[in-house]
Amino acid sequence: MVAITLAYLGDLHCEAVHGPSRTVLATDAPADNGGKAESFSPTDLVATALGTCVLTVMGLKAKAMGVDIAGMTATVEKEMAAAPRRIGKLATKIHGPGGLSDEACKQLEQAARTCPVHQSLSAEMERPIEFVWG
């Protein structure tokens, strides 16, 4: 179990403290919902969690395969839906290194789709993953 301690600071700002590391993270409401967009919004953190989870799971698989994917990047584009206001789509695009075999790419792509965050998101939410190699 990991505990995250949260505090509402006022003016739509919150602070989260990661229990094990004591790392502090700030949030603000998005501009289109009354905030100043001075930091990640809570829904931005969901997109961030998805992207970092995908890269981490791919890193674990790559390590087990003896493959170096350092420098791999991901972009997650978040689209909000209305009524009720929620995340409607998280589109992830992974840019991987060149020079990997087709089999290695296939295994890494499969690993990405098993990331716990991706598996935890609602089936109602669109969550495509696109891979660009090389």
C-alpha positions in Angstrom: 0.0 0.0 0.0 1.1 3.5 -0.8 -0.5 6.5 1.0 -0.8 9.9 -0.8 -1.7 12.8 1.5 -3.7 15.6 0.0 -4.5 19.1 1.0 -6.8 21.7 -0.5 -4.8 25.0 -0.5 -7.6 27.2 -1.7 -8.2 29.0 -5.1 -8.7 25.5 -6.7 -5.1 24.5 -5.9 -4.2 21.2 -4.2 -1.0 19.6 -3.0 -0.3 15.9 -2.9 2.5 14.3 -0.9 3.8 10.9 -1.9 4.2 8.9 1.3 7.3 6.9 0.6 9.4 9.6 -1.1 7.8 12.8 0.4 7.7 14.2 -3.2 5.3 17.0 -3.5 3.0 17.5 -6.5 0.8 20.6 -7.0 -2.5 20.7 -9.0 -4.8 23.5 -10.3 -8.1 23.4 -12.1 -7.9 23.8 -15.8 -8.6 27.2 -17.3 -11.8 25.9 -19.0 -13.1 24.9 -15.6 -12.4 28.0 -13.5 -8.8 27.5 -12.7 -5.6 29.3 -13.8 -3.9 26.2 -15.3 -0.9 26.9 -13.2 -0.1 23.2 -12.9 -1.3 19.8 -13.9 -5.1 19.4 -13.4 -6.4 16.2 -11.8 -7.4 14.8 -15.3 -3.9 15.8 -16.6 -2.5 13.5 -14.0 -4.6 10.6 -15.3 -3.0 11.2 -18.8 0.4 11.5 -17.2 -0.2 8.3 -15.2 -1.1 6.5 -18.4 1.9 7.7 -20.4 4.4 7.0 -17.6 2.9 3.6 -16.9 3.1 2.6 -20.6 6.8 3.6 -20.8 7.6 1.9 -17.4 6.0 -1.4 -18.4 7.8 -1.2 -21.8 11.0 -0.5 -19.9 10.5 -3.6 -17.7 9.8 -5.8 -20.8 12.8 -4.3 -22.6 15.1 -5.0 -19.6 13.9 -8.6 -19.5 14.6 -8.9 -23.2 18.1 -7.3 -23.0 16.9 -4.4 -25.2 17.8 -0.7 -24.7 14.9 1.7 -25.2 16.4 4.7 -23.4 15.2 7.8 -25.1 11.8 6.4 -25.9 9.1 9.1 -25.7 5.3 9.2 -25.3 2.7 11.9 -25.9 -0.8 11.5 -24.4 -3.5 13.8 -25.8 -6.4 14.2 -23.4 -9.9 15.1 -24.7 -12.7 15.9 -22.3 -16.3 14.9 -22.8 -19.3 16.7 -21.4 -22.5 15.7 -19.6 -21.0 14.5 -17.3 -17.7 16.2 -17.5 -15.1 13.4 -17.8 -12.1 12.3 -19.8 -13.5 11.0 -23.1 -10.3 10.0 -24.8 -6.6 9.5 -24.0 -4.7 8.9 -27.2 -1.1 7.7 -26.6 1.6 7.9 -29.2 4.9 6.1 -28.5 8.1 7.0 -30.4 10.5 4.1 -30.1 14.1 3.6 -31.2 15.0 2.2 -34.6 17.0 -1.0 -35.1 14.7 -3.3 -33.1 13.5 -6.6 -34.6 9.8 -6.9 -35.6 9.4 -9.5 -32.8 10.9 -7.2 -30.2 8.6 -4.4 -31.3 5.6 -6.7 -31.1 6.5 -7.8 -27.6 7.0 -4.3 -26.4 3.7 -3.2 -27.9 1.9 -6.1 -26.2 3.6 -5.1 -22.9 2.4 -1.5 -23.3 -1.2 -2.7 -23.6 -0.9 -4.5 -20.3 0.0 -1.4 -18.3 -2.1 -1.3 -15.1 -3.3 2.2 -15.7 -4.5 1.3 -19.2 -6.2 -1.7 -17.8 -7.9 0.3 -15.0 -9.5 3.0 -17.2 -13.1 2.8 -18.1 -14.0 0.9 -21.2 -16.2 3.9 -22.1 -13.1 5.9 -22.5 -11.3 5.8 -25.9 -7.7 4.9 -25.2 -5.8 4.0 -28.4 -2.1 3.5 -28.4 -0.1 4.2 -31.6 3.6 3.1 -32.0 6.2 4.8 -34.2 9.5 2.8 -34.5 12.7 4.4 -35.7 
